[in-house]
Amino acid sequence: MKCNQYLACKICIFFLFLPATLYAAGDMTDQQPIEVTISLGDTKNKLQFYPSKLQFETGKLYKLIIKNPSRQKHYFTAEEFARSVFTRKVQVVDSTNKTLAEIKGLINEIEVYPDGTAEWWFVPVKTLKSSNFHCTIKGHTKAGMTGSITIN
């Protein structure tokens, strides 16, 4: 009887840890980031994101480079997306790519000033069929500053 209980316990432990071993893909902290660049507007002050559709894959490290080439500030707001990723950090960089600031923790929205750049380092941890992002400055969303994000 004790032998059967011992075997049942071993089998139970095996199946408890099986999902973790099936999905583990090595050291996820040792990845080179996949760089994706998005522009908030353009030099002619057009209220649009370039590109307006973003696609990511779970488990991969990304560096979303958010540039603002326009003459006015803009927001990159993507709340549902923010809840679907693990944010490693956000960096503010100058025109020579020197890091000026590094922010850690939960991020819902990033404001980028004219000619500014922010880098959002993240790993998607949850799939997302289609979620919107937009600029929350009054009138910008309505004028067309919107886009969509998919995480596979």
N, C-alpha and C positions, 0 to 999 in steps of 0.2 A: 504494500500500500504506500509506504514512504517513497519508494522508487518512482511510482506513478505520479505522486505529488511533485517530486523533485523535477521530473521530466516535464510535467505540465507547467511548472514555474519557469523552467528554462525556455520553453516554447513561447510562453507569454512574454518574457523579457525580449526574446528575439523579435517578435512581431511589434513590440512597442518601439524598438529602435530601428526597425527596418525602413520606415518612411524617411527618416533623417539620413540614412546612408544612401538611399536611392536618389535623393535630390541633391546631396552635397556634391559640389563641383570643385572641390579644392579650396584654396585660400582665396576667398572673394575680395580680400583687402589688398591683394597683390596684382590688381588688374591695371592695365593701361586704359585711361579713359577714352571713350569714343566721343569725339568733339562734334557738337551740333551747334551751328550759329543761327541766331534769329535777330533780325533787325526790328527795332520799334520805330516804325515810320521810315522816312527817307530824307534826303537833303532838301527836298522840295516841300517838306512838312505834310506829306500825304499821310492820312490817318489809317495805316494798314500795317499788319505784321508781314514780314518777309522771312521765311515762308509762313503761310497761315495754317499749315497742317504739319504736325509733328508726330513721329512714331518712334516708340522705344520698345525694348524687350526686357522682361524681368531678368534679374540676376546679373545684369551687365552694368558696369560703371560708366556713367556719362558725365561730360562736362558741357553743360548748356551755356554757350557764350551769348550773353544778351547785350547787344550793342544798340545805342541810341544815336543815330547820325543826324537826327532832326534838331531844330532850334528850340524845342520845348521838351519838358520832362514827360515821361510816360511810365505806366505801370505794366508789369507782367503779372496778372492775377490769375491763378489756377488752383482754386481751393481743393477740388476733388482730386486733381493730380497730386497736389502736395500731400494728401492723405494716403496716396498710393505709392509713395517713394520713401526711402530712407535717405535723408539729407546728410551728407558727409560734411559739407561746408558751403558757404557762399563767399566768394572773394570779390573785392572791389579792386580793379586794376587801373593803372594810368595808361597813357598813350604809348609808353615804352614797355608795357606789359609787366611793370613792377607792381607787386601786391601792396595796396595801401591799407586794406582792412580785411579781416577774415571773421565771418559770422558763423556760429554753430548753433544747432538746435532746429526747432520746427520753423519752417518758412511757408507762408501762405501767399505772399505777394512781394515783388521786388520793384522798387522805384529806381529808374535810371535817368539821370540828368542828361542834358544835351552833351553830345560827344563823349558820354560816359560808357563804361563797360562793367558788367558784373558777370561772374562765372558761378553757376550753380552746379555743384558736384553732387550727384545722387545715384542711387541704385533703385530701380523700380522693384517693388516687392509684391505688387498686386496688379492683376490685369485690369484694363480699363477699356471698355468697348469704344466709347467716344465721349470725351469731356471737352468743355469749352474753356478757353482762356480769353481774357479781354483786358482792355485798359480801363480802369475805373475813374479816370478823370472825366468830369461832366462833359457829355457830348461826344466823347471819343468812341465809345462802344457803338452808339447809334450811327456814327459816321462811318463805321466799318472796321474799327480796330478790334477784331475778334478772330479767333482761330479754333482749331480742334486738336486734341491730343488723343492718341491711341497707345495703349501698352499691351503688347502680346505676351 
